Amino acid sequence: MYLDLKPVLSGETRKITFALPLDADAVGEIKKLFPDITDVSSADISGEVCNMSGYMVLRENALIKFSALCARCAETANSELSLSFDASRQEMSQRTTTITFFRRIRSSI
């Protein structure tokens, strides 16, 4: 799925909000990054793209609900991982790294 930025870039609207579930391929990538995860119950990305007088701002949040085995008692533990990204507040080198991470996840949506 692609996010159409034409309304923001053309000035038709100042802000676009979005909410996208991650598909099975993206969930598989999460499981590769975190091999202790036994199950992912949901994984969603939400955020907004704003045009601040020609300065584009991207804010995203990812919420991943998952199960993993407890290292101490070997019981299944449910938890969630929340990641936030605000392109308006990060240095360029950090921004590039984070955008690459989200592109890999989003490319499979």
Helices and strands as residue ranges (DSSP letters): H 6-9, E 15-21, H 24-33, E 37-52, E 55-69, E 76-86, H 92-106
